[in-house]
Amino acid sequence: MTTLEVRDVAVSYGKVRALHGISLTVNAGTIVSIVGANGAGKSTLLKAVMGLVPTVQGEIEFDGIRLDTATAPRIVRAGLSISPEGRRLFPYMEVRENLALGAYQRDRAHAAKTLEQVYEWFPVLKERSTQLAGSLLGGEQQMVAIGRALMSGPKLVLLDEPSLGLSPLMMREIARIIRRIHSEGISVMLVEQNARMALKLSDFAYVLQTGNVTLSGTGEELLNNVEVQHSYLGV
């Protein structure tokens, strides 16, 4: 069963076209990565899926629900959530308060149950639950951002540059977290400049260049693709 279908989607910022007729699929229970250079349109694609930027062409559908004509709250209720690039935390609010924002459309019982699950996945966040989010280390802040995205109980979570600015050790921890999320039956759409990490995690992946899909294949296929190796893996 297809979870997400993006068909011929275009996005413009004023007169500048950011996405040119993008088409891709995220099947249920998979990790799908979007790799590419800065300015390729990766984050714009995630924002279009979440209803954060308008499309000027094409359709986005999730389990039979049209997303490109839906409001952002409706999209979250349909089962999608996003951990945005740069984390976008409220630094002067406690960790638990930042997490709770992700469950604003859920009843207290379901939110409380999911919070305990998030604390199980991220024990350090339980230890720091009353600490101001802005006082955490970068990797811990990223855990808060991912945990907040999970608080809505999504079927599909969109992760935008989760390893950005992190140490190699913390990058490996983020990779472990993504695998754990996937093992819980949550589909993942991953935008990541660390192409090697992303492709190793992925069931399937797409390469974006200047708003166009130029390559696609399994993670292993793209890891072994000469063009990808030269352009994104430093081989």
C-alpha positions in Angstrom: 0.0 0.0 0.0 1.3 3.4 -0.9 1.6 5.9 1.9 2.6 9.0 0.1 2.3 9.9 -3.6 3.8 13.1 -5.1 2.7 13.6 -8.7 4.2 16.3 -11.0 4.5 18.9 -8.1 5.9 22.3 -8.7 6.5 25.1 -6.2 7.5 28.7 -6.9 8.8 31.5 -4.7 7.7 34.5 -6.6 9.2 34.2 -10.1 11.7 31.6 -9.0 10.7 28.0 -9.6 12.0 25.8 -6.8 10.5 22.5 -7.8 9.9 21.4 -11.4 7.3 18.7 -11.7 8.5 16.4 -8.9 7.1 12.9 -8.7 8.0 10.3 -6.1 6.5 7.6 -3.8 7.0 6.7 -0.2 5.6 3.2 0.5 4.2 2.3 3.9 6.9 0.9 6.3 9.9 2.3 4.4 12.6 4.8 4.8 12.9 7.0 1.7 15.7 9.6 1.4 16.0 12.8 -0.6 19.6 13.8 -1.2 21.1 16.6 -3.1 23.2 19.8 -2.9 22.1 23.0 -1.1 19.4 24.7 -3.1 18.3 21.5 -4.8 14.7 21.9 -3.4 14.8 19.2 -0.7 13.4 21.2 2.2 10.9 22.9 -0.2 9.6 19.4 -1.1 9.0 18.5 2.6 7.3 21.8 3.2 5.0 21.2 0.2 4.1 17.8 1.6 3.2 19.4 5.0 1.2 22.2 3.4 3.7 24.9 4.6 4.3 26.2 1.0 1.7 26.2 -1.7 2.0 24.1 -4.8 1.4 25.6 -8.3 1.1 22.3 -10.1 0.5 18.7 -9.4 -1.1 16.6 -6.6 0.1 15.2 -3.2 -1.9 12.3 -1.8 -1.5 10.4 1.5 -3.6 7.2 2.0 -6.2 8.6 -0.3 -6.3 12.1 1.2 -5.3 15.1 -1.0 -2.7 17.0 0.9 -2.0 19.8 -1.6 -5.5 21.2 -1.0 -5.5 20.5 2.8 -4.6 22.8 5.7 -1.5 22.0 7.8 -3.6 20.9 10.8 -5.5 18.6 8.6 -2.3 17.1 7.3 -1.1 16.4 10.8 -4.4 14.7 11.6 -4.0 12.6 8.6 -0.8 11.1 10.1 2.1 13.2 9.0 4.6 15.3 11.0 7.9 17.0 10.4 11.1 17.7 12.3 12.2 20.8 10.6 15.7 21.9 9.5 17.3 23.9 12.3 15.1 22.2 15.0 12.9 25.2 15.5 12.6 24.7 19.3 11.4 27.2 21.8 14.7 27.8 23.7 13.1 29.4 26.8 10.6 26.6 27.3 11.3 23.3 29.0 12.0 20.1 27.1 8.6 18.6 28.2 6.8 21.8 27.0 8.4 21.7 23.6 7.5 18.0 23.3 3.9 18.7 24.4 3.5 21.1 21.5 3.7 18.2 19.1 0.5 16.7 20.6 -1.7 19.8 20.6 -4.4 18.1 18.5 -4.5 14.9 20.7 -6.3 14.2 23.9 -4.4 14.1 27.1 -4.4 10.3 27.5 -2.9 9.6 24.1 -0.4 12.5 24.5 0.7 11.1 27.9 1.1 7.6 26.5 3.2 8.9 23.6 5.3 11.1 25.8 6.3 8.0 27.8 7.2 6.3 24.6 9.3 9.2 23.5 11.1 9.2 26.9 11.7 5.5 26.4 13.3 6.1 23.0 15.2 9.2 24.3 16.1 8.6 28.0 18.2 11.7 28.1 15.1 13.8 27.4 13.3 12.4 30.5 16.4 13.3 32.6 16.3 16.8 31.1 12.5 17.2 30.9 12.4 20.4 33.1 15.6 21.9 31.5 15.3 24.8 29.1 15.5 23.4 25.6 18.0 26.1 24.6 20.5 24.9 27.2 20.8 21.5 25.7 23.6 20.3 23.5 23.0 20.2 19.7 22.4 16.5 19.6 20.0 16.6 22.5 18.1 19.5 20.9 17.8 17.4 17.7 16.3 14.6 19.9 13.7 17.1 21.2 12.8 18.1 17.6 12.4 14.5 16.5 10.5 13.6 19.7 8.1 16.6 19.2 7.4 15.3 15.7 6.6 11.9 17.1 4.2 13.3 19.7 1.4 13.6 17.1 1.5 9.8 16.6 2.4 10.0 12.9 2.2 7.2 10.3 4.9 9.1 8.3 7.5 11.4 9.8 9.5 13.9 7.7 13.0 14.6 9.0 14.8 17.6 7.5 18.6 17.5 8.0 18.6 15.7 11.3 22.4 15.4 11.4 23.2 19.0 10.5 25.9 20.5 12.6 26.4 17.3 14.8 29.5 15.4 15.6 30.2 12.1 13.9 29.3 10.3 17.2 26.0 12.1 17.4 25.3 11.4 13.7 25.6 7.7 14.4 23.1 8.2 17.3 20.7 10.0 15.0 21.0 7.1 12.5 20.2 4.6 15.3 17.2 6.7 16.3 15.9 6.7 12.7 16.2 2.9 12.6 14.3 2.7 15.9 11.5 4.9 14.6 11.3 2.7 11.5 11.2 -0.5 13.6 8.1 0.8 15.3 6.2 0.8 12.0 6.6 4.5 11.3 7.5 5.4 7.7 10.3 8.0 7.3 11.0 10.6 4.6 14.5 11.8 5.2 16.2 14.9 3.8 19.9 14.7 4.5 23.1 16.3 3.2 25.1 13.4 4.7 24.3 11.3 1.6 26.3 8.2 2.8 24.4 8.0 6.0 21.0 8.6 4.3 21.6 6.0 1.6 22.7 3.4 4.0 19.5 3.9 6.0 17.2 3.9 3.0 15.0 1.4 1.3 14.7 3.8 -1.6 16.1 7.2 -2.5 15.8 10.1 -4.9 18.5 12.6 -6.0 17.4 16.2 -6.5 19.2 18.7 -8.6 17.9 22.3 -9.1 14.3 21.2 -8.4 14.3 18.1 -10.5 14.6 14.3 -9.7 17.6 13.2 -11.6 18.2 9.8 -10.2 16.3 7.2 -8.1 16.9 3.7 -6.8 17.4 1.6 -3.8 19.8 3.0 -1.2 22.4 0.4 -2.2 22.0 1.1 -5.9 22.7 4.8 -5.4 25.6 4.1 -3.0 27.2 2.2 -5.9 26.2 4.7 -8.6 29.4 6.4 -10.0 27.7 9.8 -10.5 26.4 9.8 -6.9 29.8 8.7 -5.6 31.5 11.5 -7.4 29.0 14.2 -6.6 27.9 13.4 -3.0 30.1 10.7 -1.5 33.5 12.2 -2.2 34.7 9.1 -4.0 
